[in-house]
Amino acid sequence: MKLYAGTTEQFRADARMHRIAEKLRAEYTTQIGHRPAPSEVASWQNSLMALSMLVDQAELNDHGVILEYQLGNTSRRLDAMLTGHSPTSAENAVVVELKQWSDGTIGPSTADNCVELGIGNRIRRVLHPSVQVGGYQQW
């Protein structure tokens, strides 16, 4: 299952026109059978706008974009995958894990492969996003 697939040009246009979160929400509702949480829709709107600006800045004009791709029969979904070809025509994909953490709340962790987030008055240990992506790539 994937909630969005298109070209980088389509993705940038959908993000610029503030259509991307609505497209994901509609597809989520169709495929899952209920609406996503408002916080998830807001997260899509914010983080995917930032990703579209990076895609634009990098001049990725002839690539593919897949958003919210579910890995097999698991509950795991990768946030974004950019696809394309190398100069030698080899197929390539880059998996992107999007986070909306503020700089003041992130710190190193004594636990391997983790970072620590300050949430309110609590410290929460979570898997480092690069480790998360590595698991997606192995899948």
C-alpha positions, -999 to +999 in steps of 0.1 A: +000+000+000+011+035-008-008+067-002+008+088-030+030+081-061+040+107-087+068+126-102+089+151-084+072+178-105+037+166-094+048+164-058+062+199-057+030+213-073+008+194-049+028+206-019+030+242-032-008+243-038-014+228-003-030+197-019-006+170-006-020+165+029-056+163+015-045+138-012-029+116+015-059+120+038-083+110+011-063+079+000-058+069+037-095+070+042-101+050+011-075+023+018-077+021+056-115+028+060-113+057+085-099+092+086-063+097+098-058+117+130-057+154+125-021+155+139-010+131+112-026+153+085-009+184+100+024+165+101+020+156+064+013+192+055+043+206+074+070+180+067+061+173+031+062+210+023+097+211+037+107+180+016+093+196-015+114+226-010+145+204-007+135+185-038+132+218-056+165+232-043+183+200-054+167+203-088+153+168-088+131+173-118+128+138-133+124+115-103+096+096-087+081+102-053+063+076-032+048+087+001+035+066+031+046+032+016+036+003+038+061-025+041+044-058+034+018-069+059+034-049+087+022-017+103+055+000+093+053+028+067+082+047+053+075+084+050+090+091+016+110+074-011+126+093-040+134+071-071+155+077-101+185+066-122+222+072-118+243+086-146+250+050-156+212+043-158+212+021-126+180+023-107+183+040-073+160+049-044+165+071-013+143+065+017+135+096+038+123+095+074+107+128+083+107+141+119+093+173+133+116+176+163+128+210+175+165+214+180+162+221+217+145+188+225+170+164+208+201+149+225+224+120+223+214+088+241+235+063+261+215+036+244+228+023+211+210+036+180+188+060+199+183+097+205+166+113+235+137+137+231+126+162+257+088+161+257+073+183+284+091+173+316+099+138+303+129+124+284+118+098+258+143+075+241+135+067+205+152+049+176+175+072+156+159+080+122+189+067+103+185+033+120+148+034+112+156+040+075+182+012+076+155-012+087+132-001+059+160-006+034+167-041+046+130-049+044 
